[in-house]
Amino acid sequence: MSALTITLLIFAIMLVLMAVRVPIAIAMFGAGTCGYILQSGWQPFASFINTLPYARFASYDLSVIPLFILMGNFATQGGISKALFQFAAGIMGRFKGGLAMAAVLASAAFGSICGSSVATAATITGVALPEMKRHGYSPRLSTGTLAAGGTLGILIPPSVPLVIYAILAEQNIAKLFAAAMVPGIIAMLGYMVAIGIYVRLVPGQAPDAEKPQPMNREALMGILPIAVVFAIVFGGIYGGLFTPTEGAAVGAASTFVAALLKREINWAKFKHCFYDTATSSAMIFMIFIGADVMNASLALTQTPAQLAEVVGGWGLPPLMVVTAILLFYVVLGAVMDELSMILLTIPIFFPLIMGLDFGMPKESVAIWFGIMVLMTVGFGLLAPPVGLNVYVVNSMAKDVPIAESYRGVMPFLISDTIRTIVLLLFPSISLTLVKYVS
């Protein structure tokens, strides 16, 4: 068989396995195994798979993933989300649609110590959804806002998908976190503007007037743990006191102490934090193995290298190539989660992007492309037919049809589209803070 035929067969096997609800890690592993054996035989594959797990997981950099997940679990179980929402509601409650804006603000703050979109969406939904219902917000706006706000969990550092991109692309994690900060804040503000416009254009989605909740000492003290943990982690990383991996460990310990001081965590919750961290980390690492096998199989076909040569020979403008890749991510997001997309595609697309001339240093190109990928895979968390965040929020709002939740995220998808276009045309926005990181 030709290299192209084998490549198409590998992807066909993966899609068929996914269609019959085989976990994505197993689907990639199975497709990669078939492709590898077809090209090299069983014995070379056995030798490869014998050394792959150790070669992948012996990397010290990977330890940052379970540490940031543990940090997020301590924040979730430590009752920090309720205080965040109360504080945000005190600030935004005076505006029409203010509680929806407060949910976005609370999601951004919680995401700054969580790193997971699903955890952010589920945690803030548990606190904000009852309040939004009580104040007369429509189910469409409530669930749409909370699903969109959850994406800020990966758009604002720390971000687990961004850590994985840094490892695959061999880039500095601290610089990528700095690059994601401004786009993440733009995403938050864009969502709040979208809410403000939507509640004025579509009647009946939010109450006409809301009584602002008083800003008391309890609300102010409630956000103190978040501010302290954020200052310790990112102040330490960018101040040169410790590496991102060490910062993740310090952040997990600091969040645990904050949860203890709030007296919200008990032995059962403590164990749950570690069990959930182990489960999530195992899932991510299994996807790592599946993607490694599939990428090794694709590398044997030499299709990625040939693709880079073909695209380079077309003489297309670099921005057009990036646009095509981002559109591909939007389509791929209909069938895959963000981690699987990054692990599967970055080894293919990254060399292609690095071979193009954007008029910037190669490191700047790598960092900017990582932010563009992050923004686009966040799009897949909301867009139908998958929209993982939509499913998470809708499962907690059992009386809301899933179609209503999908209608609710449409204004936020428009905001996502505008933001992505702006970041694509103006790379300097993403690189604003990178120059201050040594």
C-alpha positions in Angstrom: 0.0 0.0 0.0 1.1 3.6 -0.6 1.9 5.9 2.2 -1.2 8.0 1.5 -3.4 4.8 1.6 -1.9 3.8 5.0 -2.4 7.3 6.4 -6.1 7.3 5.3 -6.5 3.8 6.8 -5.1 4.9 10.1 -7.5 7.8 10.4 -10.4 5.7 9.2 -9.7 3.0 11.9 -9.5 5.8 14.5 -12.8 7.3 13.5 -14.6 4.0 13.3 -13.4 3.1 16.8 -14.6 6.5 18.1 -17.9 6.0 16.3 -18.6 2.8 18.3 -17.7 4.8 21.5 -14.2 3.4 22.1 -12.3 5.8 24.4 -10.2 8.2 22.4 -6.9 6.9 23.8 -7.7 3.4 22.8 -8.9 4.5 19.4 -5.6 6.3 18.7 -3.6 3.4 20.1 -5.5 0.8 18.0 -5.2 2.8 14.8 -1.5 3.6 15.4 -0.8 -0.1 16.2 -2.4 -1.2 12.9 -0.5 1.3 10.9 2.8 0.6 12.5 2.5 -3.2 12.1 1.5 -2.8 8.5 4.6 -0.8 7.7 7.2 -2.4 10.0 5.9 -5.7 11.3 5.2 -7.0 14.8 8.8 -7.2 16.1 9.8 -3.6 15.5 6.4 -2.5 17.0 7.0 -4.7 20.1 10.4 -3.1 20.6 8.9 0.3 20.2 6.1 -0.2 22.6 8.4 -1.8 25.1 10.4 1.5 25.5 7.7 4.1 24.8 6.0 4.4 28.2 9.2 4.9 30.1 10.6 7.3 27.4 7.4 9.4 27.6 6.7 9.4 31.4 10.2 9.7 32.6 10.0 13.4 31.7 10.1 15.6 34.7 8.1 18.3 32.9 5.0 16.0 32.9 4.7 16.2 36.7 3.3 19.7 36.3 0.1 18.2 35.0 -1.1 16.2 38.0 0.1 19.0 40.3 -2.0 21.6 38.6 -5.0 19.2 38.5 -4.5 18.6 42.3 -4.4 22.4 42.8 -7.7 22.7 41.0 -9.3 19.9 43.0 -8.3 21.5 46.3 -9.9 24.8 45.0 -13.0 23.0 44.0 -13.5 21.0 47.2 -12.3 23.9 49.4 -15.4 26.0 48.9 -13.5 28.9 47.2 -16.0 29.1 44.3 -18.9 30.4 46.4 -16.9 33.3 47.8 -15.7 34.2 44.3 -19.2 34.4 42.9 -20.5 36.5 45.8 -17.6 38.9 45.3 -18.2 39.1 41.5 -21.9 39.5 42.0 -21.2 42.4 44.4 -19.3 44.1 41.6 -21.4 43.4 38.6 -24.9 43.1 40.2 -25.8 46.7 39.4 -25.8 46.1 35.6 -28.5 44.4 33.5 -27.3 40.8 33.1 -24.9 41.5 36.0 -25.2 38.0 37.6 -24.3 36.4 34.2 -21.3 38.8 34.0 -20.4 37.8 37.6 -20.5 34.2 36.6 -18.0 34.9 33.9 -15.8 36.9 36.2 -15.9 34.2 38.9 -15.0 31.6 36.2 -12.0 33.6 35.2 -10.8 33.9 38.8 -11.4 30.3 39.5 -9.7 29.3 36.3 -6.6 31.1 37.4 -5.9 28.4 40.0 -7.7 25.5 38.3 -6.5 24.9 34.8 -9.5 22.7 33.7 -12.5 23.9 31.7 -14.8 21.1 32.8 -14.0 21.6 36.5 -14.5 25.4 36.2 -17.8 25.0 34.4 -19.1 22.4 36.9 -17.9 24.2 40.0 -19.2 27.7 39.1 -22.5 26.2 37.8 -23.1 24.6 41.2 -22.9 28.0 42.8 -24.2 30.4 40.2 -27.1 28.5 38.5 -29.5 28.5 41.5 -28.9 32.3 42.0 -29.5 33.1 38.4 -32.7 31.0 38.4 -33.8 32.8 41.5 -33.3 36.2 40.0 -35.3 35.4 36.8 -32.6 34.7 34.3 -33.7 32.5 31.3 -32.4 28.9 31.2 -30.9 29.7 27.8 -28.7 32.6 29.1 -27.9 30.9 32.4 -26.6 27.6 30.9 -24.9 29.3 27.9 -23.1 31.7 30.2 -21.8 29.0 32.5 -20.7 26.8 29.7 -18.8 29.6 28.1 -17.3 30.9 31.4 -16.0 27.4 32.0 -13.7 27.7 28.9 -11.8 30.4 30.8 -10.5 27.5 32.9 -8.0 26.7 30.1 -7.7 30.1 28.5 -6.4 31.8 31.6 -3.2 30.2 33.1 -2.5 27.8 34.5 -3.8 25.7 31.6 -3.3 21.9 31.3 -3.7 21.9 27.4 -1.1 24.8 27.2 1.3 22.7 29.4 0.9 19.8 27.0 1.5 22.0 24.0 4.7 23.4 25.7 6.0 19.8 26.2 5.2 18.7 22.7 6.6 21.9 21.1 9.5 22.1 23.5 8.7 25.6 24.5 9.0 27.5 27.8 5.9 27.0 29.9 6.3 30.3 31.8 6.4 32.2 28.5 3.3 30.4 27.2 1.5 31.3 30.4 2.5 34.9 30.0 1.3 34.9 26.4 -2.1 33.4 27.4 -2.7 36.1 30.0 -3.8 39.0 27.8 -5.9 36.8 25.3 -7.5 35.2 28.4 -8.5 38.6 29.8 -9.8 39.6 26.4 -11.9 36.5 26.3 -13.4 37.3 29.7 -14.2 40.9 28.7 -15.6 39.7 25.3 -18.0 37.3 27.1 -19.2 40.1 29.4 -19.7 42.4 26.5 -21.6 39.7 24.7 -23.9 39.3 27.7 -24.5 43.0 27.9 -25.5 43.2 24.2 -27.5 40.0 24.2 -29.8 41.0 27.2 -30.5 44.3 25.5 -31.3 42.8 22.1 -33.3 39.8 23.2 -36.1 40.7 25.7 -36.8 38.4 28.7 -33.4 36.9 29.1 -32.5 38.8 32.2 -34.4 41.0 34.7 -34.7 44.6 33.8 -33.2 45.8 37.1 -31.2 44.0 39.8 -30.4 45.0 43.3 -26.7 44.9 43.8 -25.5 42.6 46.5 -23.7 44.5 49.3 -19.9 44.2 49.3 -19.2 43.1 52.9 -16.1 42.1 54.7 -16.9 38.4 54.3 -17.1 38.7 50.5 -13.8 40.6 50.4 -12.1 38.0 52.7 -13.5 35.2 50.6 -11.4 36.2 47.6 -8.2 36.6 49.6 -7.2 32.9 49.2 -7.4 33.2 45.4 -5.3 36.4 45.4 -2.7 34.9 47.7 -2.3 31.6 45.8 -2.2 33.4 42.4 0.5 35.8 43.7 2.6 33.1 45.2 2.4 30.8 42.2 2.9 33.3 39.4 4.9 35.8 41.4 7.3 32.9 42.2 7.5 31.7 38.7 8.1 35.0 37.0 10.2 36.3 39.9 12.6 33.4 39.3 12.0 31.8 42.7 11.0 28.4 41.2 10.2 26.7 37.9 6.6 26.1 36.6 6.7 22.6 38.0 7.8 23.7 41.4 5.2 26.5 41.2 2.5 23.9 40.6 3.6 22.0 43.7 3.7 25.2 45.7 0.3 26.2 44.3 -1.3 22.8 45.2 0.1 23.1 48.8 -1.1 26.7 49.1 -4.6 25.9 47.9 -4.8 23.0 50.3 -3.8 25.4 53.2 -6.4 27.9 52.0 -9.1 25.1 52.0 -8.1 24.1 55.5 -8.3 27.7 56.7 -11.8 28.0 55.2 -12.7 24.8 57.1 -14.4 23.5 54.0 -12.3 20.3 53.4 -12.6 17.1 55.4 -10.9 13.7 55.1 -13.5 12.4 52.5 -13.0 15.5 50.3 -9.2 15.3 50.8 -9.2 11.7 49.5 -11.5 12.7 46.7 -9.0 15.3 45.5 -6.3 12.7 45.1 -8.6 10.1 43.6 -9.9 12.6 41.0 -6.3 13.8 40.3 -5.1 10.2 39.7 -8.1 9.5 37.5 -7.7 12.6 35.4 -3.9 12.3 35.1 -4.2 8.6 34.1 -6.7 9.6 31.4 -4.4 12.3 30.0 -1.3 10.0 30.1 -3.2 7.2 28.3 -4.1 9.8 25.6 -0.4 10.6 25.5 0.5 7.0 24.8 -2.3 6.6 22.2 -1.2 9.8 20.4 2.5 8.8 20.6 1.8 5.4 18.9 -0.4 7.0 16.2 2.1 9.8 15.5 4.9 7.3 15.3 2.8 5.3 12.8 2.2 8.5 10.8 5.8 9.4 10.9 6.7 6.1 9.2 4.5 7.0 6.3 6.4 10.3 6.0 3.1 11.9 5.2 3.6 14.9 7.7 7.0 15.7 6.1 5.5 15.4 2.6 2.5 17.6 3.7 4.9 20.3 4.9 6.8 20.2 1.6 3.6 20.3 -0.5 2.1 23.2 1.5 5.5 25.1 1.4 5.6 24.6 -2.4 2.1 26.1 -2.9 3.5 29.5 -1.8 0.4 30.4 0.2 0.6 33.3 2.7 1.5 32.0 6.1 -1.6 33.5 7.7 -3.8 31.5 5.2 -2.0 28.3 6.2 -2.7 29.1 9.9 -6.3 29.9 9.2 -6.8 26.6 7.4 -5.3 24.8 10.4 -7.5 26.6 12.8 -10.6 25.8 10.7 -9.5 22.2 10.8 -9.4 22.3 14.6 -12.9 23.7 14.7 -14.1 20.7 12.6 -12.1 18.2 14.6 -13.6 19.6 17.8 -16.9 18.1 16.7 -15.5 14.6 17.4 -12.6 15.0 19.8 -11.7 16.7 23.1 -9.1 19.4 23.3 -6.3 17.3 24.8 -6.7 14.6 22.1 -6.6 17.2 19.4 -3.4 18.8 20.7 -1.6 15.5 21.2 -2.6 14.1 17.8 -2.1 17.2 15.6 0.8 19.3 17.1 3.5 16.8 16.0 2.1 17.1 12.5 1.3 20.9 12.3 4.1 22.4 14.4 6.9 21.5 12.0 4.8 22.9 9.2 4.2 26.2 11.0 7.9 26.5 12.0 8.9 26.2 8.3 6.9 29.3 7.3 8.1 32.9 7.4 5.9 35.1 9.6 8.5 37.8 10.0 9.0 37.0 13.6 11.6 35.0 15.6 10.9 31.3 15.6 10.2 31.2 19.4 7.6 34.0 19.0 5.9 32.0 16.2 5.8 28.9 18.3 4.3 30.8 21.3 1.8 32.7 19.2 0.7 29.5 17.4 0.2 27.8 20.7 -2.1 30.5 21.9 -4.1 30.3 18.6 -4.5 26.6 19.0 -5.6 27.1 22.6 -8.2 29.6 21.6 -9.5 27.4 18.9 -9.8 24.2 20.9 -11.7 26.2 23.5 -14.2 26.9 20.7 -14.8 23.1 20.5 -15.8 23.0 24.1 -19.0 25.0 23.2 -19.8 24.2 19.6 -22.3 21.5 18.7 -22.6 18.6 18.3 -20.1 17.7 21.1 -19.6 20.9 23.2 -18.3 19.1 26.3 -18.9 22.2 28.6 -22.4 22.4 27.3 -23.1 18.8 28.3 -21.5 19.3 31.7 -23.6 22.4 32.5 -26.8 20.9 31.0 -26.4 17.8 33.1 -26.5 20.0 36.2 -29.6 21.9 34.9 -31.8 18.9 34.4 -34.9 20.9 33.5 -33.2 22.7 30.5 -33.3 21.0 27.1 -29.8 20.7 25.5 -31.0 22.6 22.5 -31.7 25.6 24.7 -28.1 25.4 26.1 -26.7 25.3 22.6 -28.7 28.4 21.7 -27.4 30.1 24.8 -23.7 29.7 23.8 -24.2 31.3 20.3 -23.4 34.8 21.4 -20.2 33.5 23.1 -19.2 31.6 19.9 -19.5 34.9 18.0 -17.3 36.5 20.6 -14.8 33.7 20.3 -14.8 34.1 16.5 -14.1 37.8 16.7 -11.3 37.3 19.3 -9.7 34.6 17.3 -9.6 36.7 14.1 -8.1 39.7 16.1 -5.4 37.5 17.6 -4.7 35.9 14.3 -4.2 39.3 12.5 -2.3 40.9 15.4 0.2 38.4 17.0 1.7 41.2 19.1 -1.3 41.0 21.4 -0.4 37.5 22.5 3.3 38.4 22.8 2.7 41.5 24.9 3.9 40.0 28.2 6.4 37.5 26.8 9.2 40.0 26.4 9.2 40.5 30.2 9.9 36.8 30.8 13.5 35.8 30.7 
